[in-house]
Amino acid sequence: MSGTTLQRADTDALTSGLTATSGRTRAVIAPFTGDVLHELPISTAQDVADAAAAARVAQASWWAAGWAHRREVLLRAHDLLLERRELLLDAVQTETGKTRGQAFEEVFNSAAATRYNALAAHRVLRGGPRRGGIPLVLTAEVRYRPKGLVGVVTPWNYPLSLAIMDIAPALAAGNGVVQKADDQGALSILAARRCFTDAGVPEALWGIVAGDGEEIGNAVVDAGDYVSFTGSTATGTKVAQRAAGRLVPSSMELGGKNPMIVLDDVDPEKAAADAAYGCFSAAGQLCVSMERIYVLRGVADRFIPAFAERVASLRLGTDLDYTTDVGSLATKAQLDRVMAHIDDAVAKGATVLAGGHARPEIGLYFVEPTVLADVTSEMQCFAHETFGPVVAVTVVDSEAAAIAAANDSEFGLNASVLSGSRSRGMRVAERLKAGSVNINEGYRASFGSVDAPMGGVKHSGLGRRNGAEGLLRYADATTIASATGLLQLPRTGAEFRALTPAMLLLLRTLRVLRRR
């Protein structure tokens, strides 16, 4: 089965959920066929303002409804995501060009993130007592309140999971949302939103708009009390600066040039299979996928041939089932970028160990998973993110050399270590400068662990999604402290003179007792 099962009635029903009154549309191309998938309605800046205003009104009631209500609504949304998975899978595949299996990862992660935040929000954000400045004399408690309105900007490559990983915690924390959906991922997002609204999330609480980033993206950033952005480092830098100009906090999950280290105690065949998936899932269009592999010399002559053979055997295709291993690039711009990196590397002396060619006979934007050796610093793919099915393999002499090479990047989003020893893998992982590190996995161990924070260091981003950290970013902490009346705090010079010796004794006693 190939092509698309989405019908005009499906796309029209979904796009009706957009806030868009311009009367203009934009053709969205289905990557597998090159045909027009649907005409996406385009929003205006006024649409953003209207969606934001409506979400603010709905947010007040949503917050007042309480933790238990929000939990039950979000758990119903979780169930609907699973019940409607076939529609979601069709939407993700036909919009992004990825395989059925990799589309299923999106459904799985979206449901997991929804469930986690539904159940964790009260525990993380309920607040509670803290130690007062003077025991028995002062008390302190922390209370959390939602930011209000969260502006979310999400990309096309993982439209479902990256949206829900940001929006589920925002809703669980009691916020409203206005989201700019990328044109190439809008149907997937709208299909997910329908699961949430059918579960009981007020329609106005989560507004979705679409259009050019310069107008619509900026309007979303300007509307929010908090901004959550996922995309390129270049764009994310501008978004962070724009938000900071309003003193609005933000989180940014940005680009990566992610390294994998293959230690010399691995099973070469298993390591090759794990590496291939870590590099070429979603045709490499994944912020946390691997683009650099450093192989210890002791295993290089066994791993590299096994890896090249595994990559060459991957099945490319457009089927809407589980029979293919690698899908399509999403757009012509992606195809042009990937082929430019491959052609540049080959022209400057890189060796192609597998792949290297476009495959238009399969689909308009297909490129073979490509393994390059002898990649040098003057090549575009050496340090710049390709964001496609291209990986460079380099042989190194030691663990230390592999770690140094892996850390020699302006990026620090994700990293991977393959080892026959978990303790050895952990030792190496702890020395890598990245927001997440996977042992004997490419990215799924960390990406799927929704109880643990995810994000980047260096030019790969600010803040974290997932885990308690992902919830706390959407709430403001208020400290409520009081005097118990057991002892009057000093207010005059004479009162300070009388109490100073007792205060000093208290500080020294707490130090001896190791009391915080």
Secondary structure, 3 states (H helix, E strand, C coil): CECCCCCHHHHHHHHCCCCCCCCCEEEEECCCCCCEEEEEECCCHHHHHHHHHHHHHHHHHHHHCCHHHHHHHHHHHHHHHHHCHHHHHHHHHHHHCCCHHHHHHHHHHHHHHHHHHHHHHHHHHCCEEECCCCCCCEEEEEEEEECCEEEEECCCCCHHHHHHHHHHHHHHCCCEEEEECCHHHHHHHHHHHHHHHHHCCCHHHEEEECCCHHHHHHHHHHHCCEEEEECCHHHHHHHHHHHHHCCCCEEEECCCCEEEEECCCCCHHHHHHHHHHHHHHHHHCCCCCEEEEEEEHHHHHHHHHHHHHHHHHCCECCECCCCCCECCCCCHHHHHHHHHHHHHHHHCCCEEEECCCECCCCCCCCECCEEEECCCCCCHHHHCCCCCCEEEEEEECCHHHHHHHHHCCCEECEEEEECCCHHHHHHHHCCCCCCEEEECCCCHHHHCCCCCCECCEECCEECCECHHHHHHCCEEEEEEEEECCCCCCCCCHHHHHHHHHHHHHHHHHHHHCCCC
